[in-house]
Amino acid sequence: MARYLATSVLALTLAVSGAAFAQDAQTAAPAQGNTAAATAQNGQRGERMFDNLSQKLNLSDEQKTQLKPIFAERRQKMEALRSSTDDKATKRKEARQIMKDSDAKVKGVLSADQYTQYKQLKHQMREQRKQGRDNQQQAQPQPQQ
């Protein structure tokens, strides 16, 4: 159950915030004609993940109403950052600031217990992403010398 919860929160964070600094300049631009479809798909995924997070944190209707625009703003800022021409280090720094700012807003909406659980879920997601990256690097063939 805890693993399912962590996976759900990970997916929500990825859907809502995106991996702004995970793409380089060559892969950051989506193929023409697919932008609208990709945006719609990400929006639907974000909605499902938001619903899942709402259940996990037992959010009230008022909290849901307050949080949706916060996550939407975060997603928009991350998408804009992804398409910027800044270097990876700058993007990473800006992405962290976006997350910090939106988390401060989230903290103002959630109860102390909910926010503690939210932080724990984010930590679990971060660990899962790290483990996934480590596994992916191990699976890649090493260049021969």
Buried (B, 14 or more C-beta within 10 A) or exposed (E): EEEEBBBBBBBBBBBBBBEBBBBEEEEBEBEEEEEEEEEEEBEEBBBBBBBBBBEBBEBEEEBBEBBBEBBBBBBEBBBEBBEEEEEEEEBBEBBEEBBEBBBEBBBEBBBEEBBEBBBBBBEBBEEBBEEEEEEEEEEEEEEEE
